[in-house]
């Protein structure tokens, strides 16, 4: 159950992804990026709480309550987030796992608060058949704080991306031993790492948020990606603020789903309309019912 070492060597990271289903990337964020991301996350989370629009989980109560807070649609909420998702590191590792033409599926921050409970193990590719032989989704957890066993670091089952079954409803042992044992007998390990690291993992990997047993929140940004033919978790074509969309580069628009992938995503099925930058523009007129 030992974790592979932190690495900034992408060849080593890709080998870890193949063997364990995850890799731990050292120094994924610079000191300046880390400080800016923390400040923007804290301000946004406080603003959403003050506006009574914040979303919470991490308790036995239904989703929407609890000490953990979600901040969603980060593309709208700060240039630092748009920079992170366009980093060479993000694009190289996601292209490695998902092939060229992959999309950003959702972009969120999860703040694990003190007292948050253990999340049931799951696969991010849970909507696909368990025996899918390759990843169709993948995730990157950008650690804004040190991730430790005590503060709720993501718990994972190394090698579970190779299993031909998902965890079902397996729940972790409430006794919180260092290597938590699930009701199915599968051991999990905390994916620990220092602030500024990233955990990149195959969407088939069994994982779940750990329980924060400290008195401080644990912040992590999740850039969740999918193959170009998979429906995105977040509908960016509807959710992006117009001024944010106008400032996005063509490549950012592409990974947000504003371009054609093969024969998918066009505004006309017979003769797709594509702008000079490769992005599908919103139509200004529509072909509706006609008669010859």
C-alpha positions in Angstrom: 0.0 0.0 0.0 3.0 2.3 -0.3 2.5 5.3 -2.6 4.8 5.8 -5.6 7.1 8.7 -5.0 6.3 12.3 -5.9 7.8 13.0 -9.3 8.2 15.9 -11.8 9.3 13.4 -14.5 6.4 12.9 -16.8 7.7 9.6 -18.1 7.7 8.3 -14.5 4.3 9.7 -13.9 2.9 8.0 -17.0 4.4 4.7 -15.8 2.8 5.2 -12.4 -0.6 5.8 -14.1 -0.3 2.5 -15.9 0.8 0.6 -12.8 -1.2 2.1 -10.0 -3.9 4.2 -11.8 -2.6 7.4 -10.3 0.6 9.5 -10.1 1.7 12.2 -7.7 3.2 15.2 -9.4 5.7 17.4 -7.5 5.7 21.2 -7.8 2.6 21.2 -10.1 1.9 24.7 -9.0 4.5 27.5 -8.5 4.5 29.4 -5.2 2.9 32.4 -6.9 0.2 30.2 -8.5 -0.5 28.5 -5.2 -0.9 31.8 -3.3 -3.2 33.2 -6.0 -5.3 30.1 -6.2 -5.7 30.0 -2.4 -6.7 33.6 -2.2 -9.2 33.3 -5.0 -10.8 30.1 -3.6 -11.1 31.6 -0.1 -12.7 34.8 -1.4 -15.1 32.9 -3.7 -16.1 30.4 -1.0 -16.8 33.2 1.5 -18.8 35.1 -1.1 -20.9 32.2 -2.0 -21.6 31.4 1.7 -22.5 35.1 2.3 -24.9 35.0 -0.7 -26.5 31.8 0.5 -25.7 29.9 -2.7 -22.9 27.7 -1.4 -23.2 23.9 -1.9 -22.1 21.5 0.9 -21.6 17.8 1.6 -19.6 15.6 4.0 -22.3 14.6 6.5 -24.9 11.9 6.9 -27.5 14.4 5.8 -28.6 14.7 2.1 -26.2 16.3 -0.3 -26.3 20.0 0.1 -25.5 20.1 3.8 -22.4 19.4 5.8 -19.0 20.9 6.6 -17.4 20.4 3.2 -18.0 23.1 0.6 -18.0 22.9 -3.2 -17.1 25.9 -5.4 -18.1 25.0 -9.0 -17.7 26.4 -12.5 -14.2 27.8 -11.7 -13.8 28.9 -15.3 -16.1 31.8 -14.5 -14.5 32.6 -11.2 -10.9 33.7 -11.8 -8.1 33.9 -14.3 -5.8 31.8 -12.1 -8.2 28.8 -12.7 -8.3 29.3 -16.4 -4.5 29.4 -16.3 -4.3 26.1 -14.3 -6.5 24.2 -16.7 -4.4 25.4 -19.7 -1.0 24.4 -18.1 1.2 22.2 -20.2 1.2 19.7 -17.4 -2.6 19.4 -17.5 -2.8 19.1 -21.2 0.0 16.6 -21.6 -1.2 14.2 -18.9 -4.9 14.4 -20.0 -3.9 13.8 -23.6 -1.9 10.8 -22.5 -4.9 9.3 -20.6 -7.7 10.4 -22.9 -6.2 11.0 -26.3 -6.2 14.2 -28.4 -9.4 16.2 -28.5 -10.4 15.6 -24.8 -12.6 18.1 -23.0 -12.8 19.6 -19.6 -15.8 18.0 -18.0 -16.0 20.1 -14.9 -13.8 22.4 -12.8 -14.4 22.7 -9.1 -12.9 23.2 -5.7 -13.7 20.9 -2.8 -13.0 22.3 0.6 -13.0 19.4 3.2 -14.0 21.0 6.4 -13.3 19.8 10.0 -15.7 17.0 10.9 -16.4 16.0 7.3 -17.2 12.3 7.0 -15.6 9.8 4.7 -17.1 9.6 1.2 -18.0 6.2 -0.1 -15.6 4.8 -2.6 -16.6 5.3 -6.2 -15.3 5.5 -9.8 -15.5 8.8 -11.7 -16.4 6.6 -14.8 -19.3 5.1 -12.9 -21.7 5.7 -15.8 -19.7 3.5 -18.1 -19.5 -0.3 -17.9 -17.1 -1.4 -15.1 -15.1 -3.5 -17.6 -14.3 -0.6 -19.9 -10.7 -1.4 -20.9 -9.4 2.2 -21.1 -10.1 5.5 -19.2 -12.9 7.6 -20.7 -12.5 10.2 -17.9 -9.6 11.3 -15.7 -9.1 13.8 -12.9 -6.4 16.1 -11.5 -6.5 17.1 -7.8 -4.4 20.3 -7.3 -3.4 20.4 -3.7 -3.8 23.9 -2.2 -2.9 22.6 1.3 -0.7 19.7 2.5 -2.9 16.6 1.9 -2.5 14.2 4.9 -4.3 11.2 6.3 -5.5 13.4 9.1 -7.0 16.3 7.1 -9.0 14.2 4.6 -6.6 13.5 1.7 -8.3 11.6 -1.1 -8.4 7.9 -0.2 -7.6 5.6 -3.1 -7.2 1.9 -3.9 -3.9 1.6 -5.8 -4.3 -0.6 -8.9 -8.1 -0.6 -8.8 -8.3 0.9 -12.3 -7.5 -2.7 -13.4 -10.5 -4.2 -11.6 -13.4 -5.3 -13.8 -15.9 -4.2 -11.2 -16.7 -1.0 -9.3 -16.8 -0.6 -5.5 -20.6 -0.6 -5.4 -21.7 0.9 -2.1 -18.6 -0.1 -0.2 -18.2 2.1 2.8 -15.0 2.6 4.7 -14.4 1.3 8.3 -15.4 4.1 10.7 -12.5 3.2 13.1 -10.1 5.1 10.8 -7.1 2.9 11.0 -4.1 4.2 9.0 -5.0 1.9 6.2 -8.8 2.0 6.2 -10.5 -1.3 5.5 -13.7 -1.2 3.5 -16.6 -3.6 4.1 -15.6 -5.4 1.0 -12.1 -6.1 2.4 -10.4 -3.6 0.1 -7.7 -1.4 1.8 -7.4 2.3 0.9 -4.5 4.6 1.4 -4.5 8.4 1.8 -3.0 10.1 -1.3 -0.8 12.5 0.7 1.3 15.2 -0.8 2.6 18.7 0.0 0.7 21.9 -1.0 1.4 22.6 -4.7 1.4 18.9 -5.7 -1.1 17.3 -8.0 -2.7 13.9 -7.9 -3.6 12.8 -11.4 -5.8 9.6 -11.7 -7.5 7.4 -14.1 -11.3 7.7 -13.9 -11.6 4.0 -13.2 -9.6 4.3 -9.9 -11.6 3.6 -6.7 -11.4 6.7 -4.5 -13.2 9.0 -2.2 -12.8 12.1 0.0 -11.2 11.3 3.3 -12.5 12.5 6.7 -11.0 15.7 8.0 -10.0 15.0 11.6 -8.2 18.3 12.1 -9.5 21.8 13.0 -8.6 23.4 9.6 -10.1 23.1 6.1 -8.3 21.1 3.4 -8.6 22.8 -0.1 -8.2 21.0 -3.4 -9.1 22.0 -7.0 -10.4 19.3 -9.3 -10.0 19.6 -13.0 -12.1 16.7 -14.3 -11.6 15.7 -18.0 -13.3 13.4 -20.5 -12.8 12.1 -24.0 -14.1 14.3 -26.8 -17.2 12.1 -27.3 -18.3 11.9 -23.7 -20.9 14.3 -22.4 -19.4 16.8 -20.0 -20.5 17.1 -16.4 -20.7 20.8 -16.6 -22.6 22.5 -19.5 -20.1 25.2 -20.3 -21.9 26.3 -23.4 -24.7 27.5 -21.1 -22.9 28.3 -17.9 -20.1 30.5 -19.0 -20.5 34.2 -18.5 -20.5 36.1 -21.8 -17.5 38.3 -20.8 -15.5 35.2 -19.7 -16.3 33.4 -23.0 -15.2 36.4 -25.0 -11.8 36.4 -23.2 -11.2 32.7 -23.7 -8.5 31.6 -26.1 -9.5 29.3 -29.0 -7.8 26.3 -27.3 -9.7 27.0 -24.0 -12.9 27.2 -25.9 -12.1 23.9 -27.6 -11.6 22.0 -24.3 -14.8 23.6 -23.0 -16.8 22.0 -25.8 -17.2 24.9 -28.3 -15.7 23.0 -31.2 -16.5 20.0 -33.3 -15.0 16.6 -32.4 -15.2 14.4 -35.5 -18.9 14.7 -36.4 -20.0 15.7 -32.9 -20.8 19.2 -31.6 -21.8 21.0 -34.8 -24.7 23.4 -35.2 -25.6 21.9 -38.6 -25.3 18.1 -39.2 -24.8 18.3 -43.0 -22.4 21.3 -43.3 -20.9 22.2 -39.9 -20.3 25.9 -39.4 -16.8 26.5 -37.9 -15.1 29.8 -37.4 -11.5 30.6 -38.5 -10.3 29.8 -35.0 -11.9 26.3 -35.1 -14.7 27.2 -32.7 -18.3 26.7 -33.6 -20.0 30.1 -33.4 -23.5 30.6 -32.0 -25.8 30.9 -35.0 -27.3 34.3 -35.7 -30.0 32.8 -37.9 -31.6 29.4 -38.0 -32.9 27.1 -40.7 -36.4 26.0 -39.6 -39.4 24.7 -41.5 -39.2 25.4 -45.3 -41.2 24.5 -48.3 -40.1 24.2 -52.0 
